[in-house]
Amino acid sequence: MKQDYTVFNDAIRFCERCGGPLEARLLKATEPERLVCVRCSFVHYVDPKVAVGTIISDDQGRIVLVRRAIEPGYGKWVFPGGFIDRGETVEAAAVREAREE
């Protein structure tokens, strides 16, 4: 998924952590390009912080849970979910996040 960062080039050109220049990079094939600092590798996410969660059950009525592998909540059981990418529909994000888990 190709993200057009030309809109942001005038407003967001430097890293908020170290002041280094940002460049668009594809970090994951399933996600849009992200602005990444050339100097410190900080990833600047240009998107709203909207999340999606899914409740998945099998034909026996059991519910799917996943164990968190990162903070916050490392090791806790949760429903599959995550952030919605800019331009992504809620439905597409739910399917993507469930498959990623």
ChimeraX commands (.cxc) that place a marker at each C-alpha (Angstrom):
marker #1 position 0.00,0.00,0.00 radius 0.5
marker #1 position 1.70,3.19,-1.19 radius 0.5
marker #1 position 1.19,6.27,0.98 radius 0.5
marker #1 position 1.68,9.68,-0.62 radius 0.5
marker #1 position 3.80,11.74,1.77 radius 0.5
marker #1 position 4.28,14.68,-0.62 radius 0.5
marker #1 position 1.40,16.40,1.18 radius 0.5
marker #1 position 3.37,16.28,4.44 radius 0.5
marker #1 position 6.85,17.17,3.11 radius 0.5
marker #1 position 6.50,20.89,3.82 radius 0.5
marker #1 position 5.07,20.40,7.31 radius 0.5
marker #1 position 6.97,17.32,8.52 radius 0.5
marker #1 position 10.59,17.20,7.41 radius 0.5
marker #1 position 12.57,16.58,10.58 radius 0.5
marker #1 position 12.56,14.05,13.41 radius 0.5
marker #1 position 10.79,15.13,16.59 radius 0.5
marker #1 position 13.38,13.25,18.67 radius 0.5
marker #1 position 16.76,14.19,17.21 radius 0.5
marker #1 position 16.10,16.73,14.43 radius 0.5
marker #1 position 17.44,14.46,11.69 radius 0.5
marker #1 position 15.84,14.38,8.23 radius 0.5
marker #1 position 12.85,12.10,7.61 radius 0.5
marker #1 position 12.40,9.88,4.57 radius 0.5
marker #1 position 9.53,7.64,3.46 radius 0.5
marker #1 position 10.27,3.92,3.92 radius 0.5
marker #1 position 8.27,0.75,3.54 radius 0.5
marker #1 position 8.68,-1.06,6.88 radius 0.5
marker #1 position 6.10,-3.82,6.35 radius 0.5
marker #1 position 4.66,-5.02,3.04 radius 0.5
marker #1 position 1.13,-4.96,4.48 radius 0.5
marker #1 position 1.34,-1.33,5.66 radius 0.5
marker #1 position 1.80,2.06,3.97 radius 0.5
marker #1 position 5.19,3.77,3.85 radius 0.5
marker #1 position 6.16,5.54,7.08 radius 0.5
marker #1 position 8.31,8.61,7.69 radius 0.5
marker #1 position 11.56,7.37,9.29 radius 0.5
marker #1 position 14.45,9.41,10.68 radius 0.5
marker #1 position 17.65,8.86,8.71 radius 0.5
marker #1 position 19.73,9.57,11.83 radius 0.5
marker #1 position 18.03,7.74,14.74 radius 0.5
marker #1 position 15.50,5.47,12.92 radius 0.5
marker #1 position 12.51,6.89,14.86 radius 0.5
marker #1 position 9.26,6.14,13.01 radius 0.5
marker #1 position 6.93,9.14,12.74 radius 0.5
marker #1 position 3.37,7.88,12.26 radius 0.5
marker #1 position 1.23,10.30,10.25 radius 0.5
marker #1 position -2.17,8.96,11.13 radius 0.5
marker #1 position -4.89,9.34,13.70 radius 0.5
marker #1 position -4.68,6.99,16.65 radius 0.5
marker #1 position -7.86,5.09,15.88 radius 0.5
marker #1 position -7.91,1.42,16.75 radius 0.5
marker #1 position -10.00,-1.59,15.86 radius 0.5
marker #1 position -10.73,-4.74,17.82 radius 0.5
marker #1 position -12.28,-8.01,16.72 radius 0.5
marker #1 position -14.29,-10.69,18.47 radius 0.5
marker #1 position -13.80,-13.95,16.62 radius 0.5
marker #1 position -15.55,-17.19,17.50 radius 0.5
marker #1 position -15.31,-20.65,16.01 radius 0.5
marker #1 position -18.15,-23.01,15.12 radius 0.5
marker #1 position -18.15,-24.35,18.69 radius 0.5
marker #1 position -18.68,-20.87,20.15 radius 0.5
marker #1 position -15.15,-20.52,21.52 radius 0.5
marker #1 position -13.70,-17.00,21.41 radius 0.5
marker #1 position -10.23,-16.28,20.04 radius 0.5
marker #1 position -7.85,-14.41,22.35 radius 0.5
marker #1 position -4.19,-13.55,21.83 radius 0.5
marker #1 position -1.45,-12.96,24.38 radius 0.5
marker #1 position 0.16,-9.51,24.11 radius 0.5
marker #1 position 3.81,-9.65,23.05 radius 0.5
marker #1 position 4.53,-5.96,23.72 radius 0.5
marker #1 position 3.76,-3.31,26.31 radius 0.5
marker #1 position 1.40,-2.09,27.52 radius 0.5
marker #1 position -0.07,-5.25,28.91 radius 0.5
marker #1 position 2.74,-7.64,27.96 radius 0.5
marker #1 position 1.59,-11.23,28.55 radius 0.5
marker #1 position -2.09,-10.39,29.07 radius 0.5
marker #1 position -4.89,-11.97,27.05 radius 0.5
marker #1 position -6.73,-9.63,24.65 radius 0.5
marker #1 position -8.97,-9.64,21.59 radius 0.5
marker #1 position -7.06,-9.31,18.28 radius 0.5
marker #1 position -6.81,-5.68,17.24 radius 0.5
marker #1 position -4.60,-2.71,16.52 radius 0.5
marker #1 position -4.34,0.67,14.86 radius 0.5
marker #1 position -6.15,1.65,11.68 radius 0.5
marker #1 position -3.83,3.03,9.00 radius 0.5
marker #1 position -4.55,6.33,7.23 radius 0.5
marker #1 position -6.96,5.68,4.35 radius 0.5
marker #1 position -7.82,2.17,5.55 radius 0.5
marker #1 position -11.42,1.18,6.19 radius 0.5
marker #1 position -12.43,-0.16,9.60 radius 0.5
marker #1 position -13.38,-3.48,8.02 radius 0.5
marker #1 position -10.05,-3.83,6.21 radius 0.5
marker #1 position -8.14,-2.95,9.39 radius 0.5
marker #1 position -10.09,-5.54,11.40 radius 0.5
marker #1 position -9.30,-8.28,8.88 radius 0.5
marker #1 position -5.62,-7.24,8.63 radius 0.5
marker #1 position -5.14,-7.08,12.39 radius 0.5
marker #1 position -6.86,-10.45,12.94 radius 0.5
marker #1 position -4.62,-12.06,10.30 radius 0.5
marker #1 position -1.49,-10.44,11.77 radius 0.5
marker #1 position -2.30,-11.88,15.19 radius 0.5
marker link #1:1,2 radius 0.2
marker link #1:2,3 radius 0.2
marker link #1:3,4 radius 0.2
marker link #1:4,5 radius 0.2
marker link #1:5,6 radius 0.2
marker link #1:6,7 radius 0.2
marker link #1:7,8 radius 0.2
marker link #1:8,9 radius 0.2
marker link #1:9,10 radius 0.2
marker link #1:10,11 radius 0.2
marker link #1:11,12 radius 0.2
marker link #1:12,13 radius 0.2
marker link #1:13,14 radius 0.2
marker link #1:14,15 radius 0.2
marker link #1:15,16 radius 0.2
marker link #1:16,17 radius 0.2
marker link #1:17,18 radius 0.2
marker link #1:18,19 radius 0.2
marker link #1:19,20 radius 0.2
marker link #1:20,21 radius 0.2
marker link #1:21,22 radius 0.2
marker link #1:22,23 radius 0.2
marker link #1:23,24 radius 0.2
marker link #1:24,25 radius 0.2
marker link #1:25,26 radius 0.2
marker link #1:26,27 radius 0.2
marker link #1:27,28 radius 0.2
marker link #1:28,29 radius 0.2
marker link #1:29,30 radius 0.2
marker link #1:30,31 radius 0.2
marker link #1:31,32 radius 0.2
marker link #1:32,33 radius 0.2
marker link #1:33,34 radius 0.2
marker link #1:34,35 radius 0.2
marker link #1:35,36 radius 0.2
marker link #1:36,37 radius 0.2
marker link #1:37,38 radius 0.2
marker link #1:38,39 radius 0.2
marker link #1:39,40 radius 0.2
marker link #1:40,41 radius 0.2
marker link #1:41,42 radius 0.2
marker link #1:42,43 radius 0.2
marker link #1:43,44 radius 0.2
marker link #1:44,45 radius 0.2
marker link #1:45,46 radius 0.2
marker link #1:46,47 radius 0.2
marker link #1:47,48 radius 0.2
marker link #1:48,49 radius 0.2
marker link #1:49,50 radius 0.2
marker link #1:50,51 radius 0.2
marker link #1:51,52 radius 0.2
marker link #1:52,53 radius 0.2
marker link #1:53,54 radius 0.2
marker link #1:54,55 radius 0.2
marker link #1:55,56 radius 0.2
marker link #1:56,57 radius 0.2
marker link #1:57,58 radius 0.2
marker link #1:58,59 radius 0.2
marker link #1:59,60 radius 0.2
marker link #1:60,61 radius 0.2
marker link #1:61,62 radius 0.2
marker link #1:62,63 radius 0.2
marker link #1:63,64 radius 0.2
marker link #1:64,65 radius 0.2
marker link #1:65,66 radius 0.2
marker link #1:66,67 radius 0.2
marker link #1:67,68 radius 0.2
marker link #1:68,69 radius 0.2
marker link #1:69,70 radius 0.2
marker link #1:70,71 radius 0.2
marker link #1:71,72 radius 0.2
marker link #1:72,73 radius 0.2
marker link #1:73,74 radius 0.2
marker link #1:74,75 radius 0.2
marker link #1:75,76 radius 0.2
marker link #1:76,77 radius 0.2
marker link #1:77,78 radius 0.2
marker link #1:78,79 radius 0.2
marker link #1:79,80 radius 0.2
marker link #1:80,81 radius 0.2
marker link #1:81,82 radius 0.2
marker link #1:82,83 radius 0.2
marker link #1:83,84 radius 0.2
marker link #1:84,85 radius 0.2
marker link #1:85,86 radius 0.2
marker link #1:86,87 radius 0.2
marker link #1:87,88 radius 0.2
marker link #1:88,89 radius 0.2
marker link #1:89,90 radius 0.2
marker link #1:90,91 radius 0.2
marker link #1:91,92 radius 0.2
marker link #1:92,93 radius 0.2
marker link #1:93,94 radius 0.2
marker link #1:94,95 radius 0.2
marker link #1:95,96 radius 0.2
marker link #1:96,97 radius 0.2
marker link #1:97,98 radius 0.2
marker link #1:98,99 radius 0.2
marker link #1:99,100 radius 0.2
marker link #1:100,101 radius 0.2
view
